Amino acid sequence: MARPLTHIAGYFVLVAVMAFGGTFIAALVVPARLGPSVAWFAKCLIVMCLVVALTWVYLRRAGLGWRRYGVGRHAWRYGWAGLVAGLALAAAWSIPVFLVVPFHWAANEAFGWTAFALGTGASFGMGIAEEVGYRTYGMDRLLNVSGPLAALFVPTAVFVGVHVAGGVPWLAGLLVVGSSSVMYGCLMLATRSLPFVAAFHIANNLGQDALLRTSSGSLWKPVFHADVATASQPAIWLGMMVLNLLVAGAAWVVWRRTARPDT
């Protein structure tokens, strides 16, 4: 059944509020002495629980279930496929980075298993939270009410806004976060599988942590052959956007060829 746009907007507002609410709750329940890694892990799990619970309430009131989004007995198969695909994209993202600022990988001497475990758990929690929040009920209802473009770009606007408000530079938010959101939306249209898309998102984040970022939870660290100038960052972001849109375009074509009336 079609829902008013105000109802759908209310859902996305609550998802965004919960993203920030998780930070506040984590600050209250996690002692500062435990450090930022534990606080981030706690925040991600809190946001995941809040968003999943919120979406469950909306689905229940609409007479819908998680099976509508591919959550069932064989979901693990799609999950594994998503993990492989997400890692492949993260590896591909290293190409524009290398072309702009050449680098090589080296062992991360600061690596710690505790930080790795906390970071991995946080990536799973936030990946599930974001894909449940932006690619299930709200996107589904927008597709039904306003069509595929609204279903892709309204969640993307909220997704980008939350990231920019959280400290991501606006241009990176527009080019990388925005194109990633469109890509995840197209993948959801094509696969109708939350396990696939969430696993893709999670694996992409884990791949970035392993290959392109340096923290105590990173397996390797990129050693750049020159300083990464601020002026060179837009070229890197643009390259990542192109890769995202190639995946999005392929998924869009698959969806258009296989789309059937919603029952």
KAHUPE-V41421 format. One line per field, one symbol per residue. burial: I if it has 16 or more other C-alpha atoms within 10 Angstrom, else O. Layout:
BEGIN
burial=???
END
This chain:
BEGIN
burial=OOOOOOOIOOIIOIIIOIIOIIIOIIIOOIOOOOOOIIIIIIIIIIIIIIIIOIIIOIIOOOOOOIOOIIIOOOIOOIIIOIIOIIIOIIIOIIIIIOOIIIIOOOOIOOIOOOIIOIIIIIIIIIIIIIIIIIIIIIIIIIIIIOOIOOIIIIIIOIIIIIIIOOOOOOOIIIIIIIIIIIIIIIIIIIIIIIIIIIIIIIIIIIIIIIIIIIIIIIIIIIOOOOOOOOOOIOOIIIIIIIIIIOIIIOIIOIIOOOOOOOO
END
